[in-house]
Amino acid sequence: MANTPQAKKRIRRNARRAAINGNRISRIRTYVKKAEAAIAAGDKEAATVAMAQVQPELARGVAKGVVHKNTASRKFSRLTKAVAALG
């Protein structure tokens, strides 16, 4: 149990940050799922539009520190390859 004021403050702050970071990760996952759904449906137009939304979200996640740079790069690369394969 936290005894010092600083430790109590850290607990409060960590809870707030965890909620914010959870929302960010959820938002990224939602956009990735939309792109994957468009790819699975074989709709190149929708997949291209979805990819245009995924890229900045992944980049923002990297900038905010909720997603590792290589993870974002890998996800975007795989999605890009899948969209290119549709054509």
N, C-alpha and C positions, 0 to 999 in steps of 0.2 A: 504494500500500500504506500502511496506517495505521502511523504511527511512534509517536505519543504514546499514553500509557495511556488518555487520554480518548477518542481516536479508536477505539482497540481496543474500549473499553467500548461506544461508540456502535454499532459493528458488531454486537456481541453482542446489545445491546438491540434494535436494529432487526430482527434476525432473529427474536427472540422475539415482538416486536409484530406482525411480518408474518404469522407463523403464527397468532397469535390472531385478527388481523383477517381473515385468509383463512377461518378457521373460522366467524366471524360472518357474513361475506358468503355463504358456502356455506349456512349455516342459513337465512338470509333467502331465498335462491334456492329452496331446497327447499320452504319454505312457499308461496312465490308459485307454484311449479309445481303444487303440490297444488291450490291454488285455481283455477288455469287449467285443470287437468285436470277438475275438478268442473264448471266452467263449460262446457267443451267437451262433456262428457257430458250436459249439460242438467239436472243434478241440483241444484235450487235449495237443498234442505236441506243437502247436503254442501258446496255453495259458500258458504252462509251460515256454516256452522261453520268452514270453511277461512278465511274472511275474518276471523272473530273471532280466529284464530291469527296471521294475517298482520299485522294492524294493530299489535299490541304489538311484534312482531319488527322491523318497519320503524321504529317509534318508538325502539326500543332501538338500532338501527343508527345512527340519526341522533344520538342522545344520545352514543354512543361515538365518533362521528366517522368511521364507515366508509362511510356513505351520505350523500349531500348531501340537505338538507332538501327541496328542490324535487323531486329524483328520487323520494324516498319518497312525497311528496305526489302526484306524477303517477301512480306505480304504483298507489297505493291508490285514487285517483280512477277510474282506468280499470277496475280490478277491480270497484269498487263499481258503476259504470255497467253493466258486463257482467252482474253478478249481478242488478241491478234489471231488466235487459232479459229475463231468464229468465222472470219472472213475467208 
